[in-house]
Amino acid sequence: MNDILRKELLGSGASVVGFAGLRGVLNSEIAHLERAVSIGVDRNLNESTLRLLGTLQERAAKILKAEGHRYLCIPPDSDRIRNTFVSRLYPLVTHKMAATSAGLGWIGRNGLLISPVFGPRLTLATVLTDAPLKIGSPVESSGCGECSLCMDFCPSRAITGRQWSRHDPYVALISRKKCDSHKRKMRALTGKPNCGLCRSICPYGRDNKVSKIGQAV
């Protein structure tokens, strides 16, 4: 099943595909869907990217359904959706949680998923399922090391400098108040919704080279 899903999704436009085990982190309503297919594309979040990820989720769902397995697609922008079942689930199973659990990367100082190959430039979607998928090895700690470029050049000084680990997943990496304030100013001046500097300055993924820790999928 893993090979079938990976081949189909990579062949349809995904940049990375991983498989995660989420036992113990889901609420009772979806606890039976304890596996996740984590899908990433090396593209900025925009309408075209949302359509691509939606198509990739549909392809994964079709394969899972054909094999008699249940599934639930978590949209790539589910954190922006309000008053739906999926929006209530998002805090429990974020795309970054699924991706780190699948071994696709760690959470950087900038609060973004850092892929060894693509850096912080992936946009993610998740499909939960009860299929008996073989799961990847979770990433346990940050791979940022001594690098602090995103923090040093953050125009809002929103990055705290602390490092993520699986054992302390809710550590405060970003001051949302400072970041949101700067983004509002950027929108007023340029019309762009985000600053993006912490993505563009990250050295991971600039040359699309694999780091020393490799990439687990």
HELIX and SHEET records of a PDB file:
HELIX    1   1 ASN A    2  GLY A   11  1                                  10    
HELIX    2   2 GLU A   47  ALA A   66  1                                  20    
HELIX    3   3 SER A   78  ARG A   80  5                                   3    
HELIX    4   4 PHE A   85  LEU A   89  1                                   5    
HELIX    5   5 HIS A   95  SER A  101  1                                   7    
HELIX    6   6 LEU A  149  PHE A  153  1                                   5    
HELIX    7   7 ARG A  176  THR A  190  1                                  15    
HELIX    8   8 LEU A  197  SER A  200  1                                   4    
SHEET    1   A 4 VAL A  16  GLY A  21  0                                        
SHEET    2   A 4 ARG A  35  VAL A  41 -1                                        
SHEET    3   A 4 THR A 123  THR A 129 -1                                        
SHEET    4   A 4 TYR A  71  ILE A  74 -1                                        
SHEET    1   B 2 TRP A 106  ILE A 107  0                                        
SHEET    2   B 2 LEU A 113  ILE A 114 -1                                        
END                                                                             
